[in-house]
Amino acid sequence: MSKTYRHQPDKPKPREIKRQRQREAMMMRPSAYAQVLLPEPEPPVWKPLG
């Protein structure tokens, strides 16, 4: 390697960034997923039969 090429050991690789984001998403999923995509179902409205 030439001396002009600089290594940046503190800079994470793009793939590593993606993995980190996926890991964070997996950690957040149960609560965030339930709140945003699966809201509490409304109680059924009972109608008298007949």
FIMI-581183 format. One record per residue (C-alpha): z, x, y. Coordinates in pm, 1 decimal, padded with zeros to 6 digits. Layout:
<atoms>
<<Z,X,Y>>,
...
</atoms>
This chain:
<atoms>
<<00000.0,00000.0,00000.0>>,
<<-00067.4,00117.2,00350.4>>,
<<00216.4,00158.4,00596.0>>,
<<00060.6,-00098.5,00829.0>>,
<<00128.3,-00376.1,00578.8>>,
<<00470.6,-00515.9,00656.0>>,
<<00683.2,-00679.7,00393.5>>,
<<00901.2,-00966.2,00506.8>>,
<<01168.9,-01002.1,00240.6>>,
<<01357.4,-01265.9,00441.9>>,
<<01050.4,-01491.3,00469.4>>,
<<01038.3,-01736.2,00175.4>>,
<<00712.6,-01788.4,-00010.0>>,
<<00531.4,-02122.0,00041.9>>,
<<00586.2,-02215.9,-00322.1>>,
<<00956.7,-02144.4,-00284.7>>,
<<00969.4,-02364.0,00026.8>>,
<<00806.1,-02646.5,-00168.4>>,
<<01055.4,-02606.6,-00452.0>>,
<<01343.1,-02616.2,-00203.8>>,
<<01210.8,-02935.7,-00043.7>>,
<<01165.5,-03100.0,-00382.6>>,
<<01519.3,-03002.2,-00479.5>>,
<<01654.6,-03153.5,-00156.4>>,
<<01451.3,-03469.0,-00215.0>>,
<<01591.8,-03501.4,-00566.8>>,
<<01944.8,-03460.4,-00435.1>>,
<<01892.1,-03724.7,-00166.4>>,
<<01691.3,-03966.0,-00378.2>>,
<<01962.4,-04195.0,-00526.5>>,
<<02108.7,-04308.5,-00193.0>>,
<<01800.3,-04284.8,00028.8>>,
<<01576.5,-04444.3,-00235.3>>,
<<01813.7,-04737.1,-00280.6>>,
<<01853.9,-04796.5,00093.3>>,
<<01489.5,-04770.3,00194.5>>,
<<01277.1,-04881.2,-00100.1>>,
<<01517.9,-05106.9,-00289.3>>,
<<01713.0,-05318.8,-00040.0>>,
<<01992.4,-05539.6,-00171.1>>,
<<01837.3,-05851.1,-00326.5>>,
<<01923.9,-06172.2,-00148.2>>,
<<02144.1,-06411.0,-00344.6>>,
<<01942.5,-06694.4,-00498.0>>,
<<01951.2,-07024.8,-00315.1>>,
<<02062.7,-07294.5,-00555.9>>,
<<01883.9,-07623.8,-00518.0>>,
<<02017.5,-07936.2,-00684.7>>,
<<01803.7,-08042.8,-00977.8>>,
<<01659.3,-08393.6,-00971.3>>,
</atoms>
